[in-house]
Amino acid sequence: MLKFTEKAQADLTEIFVYLAEKNVDVATKTVNQLFEKFALLENNPKLGRERNELLLNLRGFPHKNYIIFYFPITDGIEIFRVLHASRNIDSVFDEFFEGLNE
């Protein structure tokens, strides 16, 4: 089973919209390729690298300029975030924890 957090859904929308401003075909192809990687990870949940320094049990898997962050779950994976590799990943996760404290 493939699940998505609200943030992951928003990430995918943002990726598509950003890329579509320049080229809709590239945007569609990129998002489709990400979904192909999601399916690969769903069937091979330990394929990604452990990222316990960010969150316990979190894994990360690169695809082109993006990093797919996900959790293996009993019956598949949950996509936690899909972030551009150029972003400051630590600060994105710091913001996540700050949001929990509010």
C-alpha positions as CSV (number, residue, x, y, z in Angstrom):
1,M,0.0,0.0,0.0
2,L,1.2,3.5,-0.9
3,K,0.2,6.3,1.5
4,F,1.1,10.0,1.4
5,T,1.2,12.6,4.1
6,E,-0.5,16.0,3.4
7,K,3.0,17.6,3.1
8,A,4.1,15.0,0.5
9,Q,0.9,15.6,-1.5
10,A,1.6,19.4,-1.4
11,D,5.3,18.7,-2.4
12,L,4.2,16.9,-5.5
13,T,1.7,19.6,-6.4
14,E,4.4,22.2,-6.0
15,I,6.9,20.3,-8.1
16,F,4.4,19.9,-10.9
17,V,3.3,23.6,-10.8
18,Y,6.9,24.8,-10.7
19,L,8.0,22.7,-13.6
20,A,4.8,23.2,-15.6
21,E,5.4,27.0,-15.7
22,K,8.2,26.2,-18.1
23,N,7.2,22.9,-19.7
24,V,4.0,20.9,-18.9
25,D,5.5,17.8,-20.6
26,V,8.6,17.9,-18.3
27,A,6.4,18.4,-15.3
28,T,4.2,15.4,-16.2
29,K,7.2,13.2,-17.0
30,T,8.9,14.1,-13.7
31,V,5.9,13.4,-11.5
32,N,5.2,10.1,-13.4
33,Q,8.9,9.1,-12.8
34,L,8.5,9.9,-9.1
35,F,5.4,7.6,-9.0
36,E,7.5,4.9,-10.6
37,K,10.1,5.3,-7.9
38,F,7.3,5.2,-5.2
39,A,6.1,1.8,-6.7
40,L,9.7,0.5,-6.6
41,L,10.1,1.6,-3.0
42,E,6.7,0.1,-2.1
43,N,7.9,-3.3,-3.3
44,N,11.5,-2.8,-1.8
45,P,11.0,-0.6,1.3
46,K,14.6,-1.1,2.5
47,L,16.0,0.2,-0.7
48,G,16.4,3.8,0.6
49,R,19.1,4.9,2.9
50,E,18.2,5.1,6.6
51,R,17.8,8.8,7.7
52,N,17.4,8.2,11.5
53,E,19.3,11.5,12.1
54,L,16.2,13.3,10.8
55,L,13.4,11.0,12.1
56,L,13.4,7.5,13.5
57,N,12.7,4.9,10.8
58,L,12.8,7.5,8.0
59,R,14.4,6.5,4.7
60,G,15.6,8.6,1.8
61,F,15.9,7.7,-1.8
62,P,17.2,10.0,-4.5
63,H,15.6,10.5,-7.9
64,K,17.2,13.1,-10.2
65,N,17.1,16.4,-8.3
66,Y,14.7,15.2,-5.6
67,I,14.9,13.1,-2.5
68,I,11.9,10.9,-1.6
69,F,11.6,10.6,2.2
70,Y,9.4,7.8,3.3
71,F,8.6,5.4,6.2
72,P,8.3,1.6,5.6
73,I,5.0,0.5,7.1
74,T,3.5,-2.9,7.6
75,D,1.8,-3.1,4.2
76,G,4.0,-0.8,2.1
77,I,5.4,2.7,2.5
78,E,4.2,6.2,3.5
79,I,5.7,9.0,1.5
80,F,6.6,11.7,4.1
81,R,8.1,14.4,1.9
82,V,9.5,14.9,-1.7
83,L,12.1,17.6,-1.6
84,H,14.5,19.2,-4.0
85,A,18.0,18.1,-3.2
86,S,19.3,21.7,-3.2
87,R,17.1,22.5,-0.2
88,N,18.5,22.7,3.3
89,I,17.0,19.4,4.4
90,D,18.0,19.9,8.1
91,S,16.1,23.2,8.2
92,V,13.0,21.6,6.6
93,F,12.9,19.0,9.3
94,D,13.6,21.6,12.0
95,E,10.5,23.5,10.8
96,F,8.5,20.2,11.0
97,F,9.5,19.9,14.7
98,E,8.8,23.5,15.4
99,G,5.3,23.0,14.0
100,L,4.7,20.2,16.4
101,N,5.6,22.4,19.4
102,E,3.0,25.1,18.5
